[in-house]
Amino acid sequence: MKVLKEIVDQWGFVNSIQIQELEKHFPDTPLIIRWGGMPREKRLASEVEERIAHVEEINQDYVRDVFIQSEHMAKLREVLGVKI
């Protein structure tokens, strides 16, 4: 739960350590990968690390950031009782 609170405090942005935590404890969490040039991509937390590694390994693109979709953030805030 701590990782979810941290993500809410960061306005939905997820760092690499938090991605690992989500992958372990909440693997079905949908995340958005924002690439440098490619279109945004929606992936489950369990797939994000591997996808980023693959794209960067073949020098196809780089990651700008990873975040939780706004609709899901609203639900997460509601469940955690966090007000904006």
DRENDO-1510 file (C-alpha; in Angstrom, 1 decimal, always signed):
<recs>
REC; n; res; u; v; w
REC; 1; MET; +0.0; +0.0; +0.0 .
REC; 2; LYS; +2.9; +2.3; +0.6 .
REC; 3; VAL; +3.9; +2.3; -3.0 .
REC; 4; LEU; +0.3; +3.3; -4.0 .
REC; 5; LYS; +0.4; +6.2; -1.7 .
REC; 6; GLU; +3.8; +7.3; -3.1 .
REC; 7; ILE; +2.4; +7.1; -6.6 .
REC; 8; VAL; -0.7; +9.2; -5.7 .
REC; 9; ASP; +1.6; +11.8; -4.1 .
REC; 10; GLN; +3.6; +11.9; -7.4 .
REC; 11; TRP; +0.4; +12.6; -9.4 .
REC; 12; GLY; +0.4; +9.2; -10.9 .
REC; 13; PHE; +4.0; +9.0; -12.1 .
REC; 14; VAL; +5.8; +5.8; -11.4 .
REC; 15; ASN; +9.6; +5.4; -11.1 .
REC; 16; SER; +11.6; +2.2; -11.8 .
REC; 17; ILE; +11.6; +1.0; -8.2 .
REC; 18; GLN; +7.8; +1.5; -7.9 .
REC; 19; ILE; +7.3; -0.4; -11.2 .
REC; 20; GLN; +9.1; -3.4; -9.6 .
REC; 21; GLU; +6.8; -3.1; -6.5 .
REC; 22; LEU; +3.7; -2.9; -8.7 .
REC; 23; GLU; +4.9; -5.9; -10.8 .
REC; 24; LYS; +5.4; -7.9; -7.6 .
REC; 25; HIS; +2.2; -6.9; -5.6 .
REC; 26; PHE; -0.2; -5.5; -8.2 .
REC; 27; PRO; +0.9; -7.1; -11.5 .
REC; 28; ASP; -2.4; -6.3; -13.3 .
REC; 29; THR; -2.2; -2.6; -12.8 .
REC; 30; PRO; -2.5; -0.8; -16.2 .
REC; 31; LEU; +0.3; +1.7; -16.8 .
REC; 32; ILE; +1.0; +4.1; -19.6 .
REC; 33; ILE; +4.5; +4.3; -21.1 .
REC; 34; ARG; +5.2; +7.6; -22.7 .
REC; 35; TRP; +8.0; +7.2; -25.3 .
REC; 36; GLY; +10.2; +9.8; -26.8 .
REC; 37; GLY; +8.8; +9.4; -30.3 .
REC; 38; MET; +6.5; +6.4; -30.4 .
REC; 39; PRO; +2.8; +6.7; -29.4 .
REC; 40; ARG; +1.9; +6.1; -25.8 .
REC; 41; GLU; +1.5; +2.5; -24.9 .
REC; 42; LYS; -0.8; +0.9; -22.3 .
REC; 43; ARG; +0.8; -2.2; -20.6 .
REC; 44; LEU; +0.2; -4.1; -17.4 .
REC; 45; ALA; +2.7; -3.5; -14.6 .
REC; 46; SER; +3.9; -7.1; -15.1 .
REC; 47; GLU; +4.9; -6.2; -18.7 .
REC; 48; VAL; +6.4; -2.7; -18.4 .
REC; 49; GLU; +10.0; -3.5; -17.4 .
REC; 50; GLU; +10.4; -6.1; -20.1 .
REC; 51; ARG; +8.8; -3.9; -22.8 .
REC; 52; ILE; +11.0; -0.9; -21.9 .
REC; 53; ALA; +14.2; -3.0; -21.9 .
REC; 54; HIS; +13.3; -4.5; -25.3 .
REC; 55; VAL; +12.6; -1.1; -26.9 .
REC; 56; GLU; +15.7; +0.5; -25.5 .
REC; 57; GLU; +17.9; -2.5; -26.3 .
REC; 58; ILE; +17.1; -2.3; -30.0 .
REC; 59; ASN; +17.5; +1.5; -29.9 .
REC; 60; GLN; +14.0; +2.0; -31.1 .
REC; 61; ASP; +13.1; +4.7; -28.6 .
REC; 62; TYR; +13.6; +5.9; -25.1 .
REC; 63; VAL; +11.1; +6.3; -22.2 .
REC; 64; ARG; +10.0; +9.7; -21.1 .
REC; 65; ASP; +8.0; +8.5; -18.2 .
REC; 66; VAL; +5.5; +5.9; -16.9 .
REC; 67; PHE; +2.2; +6.8; -15.2 .
REC; 68; ILE; -1.2; +5.6; -14.2 .
REC; 69; GLN; -4.0; +6.6; -16.5 .
REC; 70; SER; -6.1; +9.5; -15.1 .
REC; 71; GLU; -9.3; +7.5; -14.8 .
REC; 72; HIS; -7.5; +4.9; -12.7 .
REC; 73; MET; -5.8; +7.6; -10.6 .
REC; 74; ALA; -9.2; +9.0; -9.7 .
REC; 75; LYS; -10.4; +5.6; -8.5 .
REC; 76; LEU; -7.2; +5.1; -6.6 .
REC; 77; ARG; -7.6; +8.5; -4.8 .
REC; 78; GLU; -11.2; +7.6; -4.1 .
REC; 79; VAL; -10.2; +4.2; -2.5 .
REC; 80; LEU; -7.4; +5.7; -0.5 .
REC; 81; GLY; -9.5; +8.7; +0.6 .
REC; 82; VAL; -7.1; +11.2; -0.9 .
REC; 83; LYS; -8.6; +14.6; -1.9 .
REC; 84; ILE; -7.1; +16.9; -4.5 .
</recs>
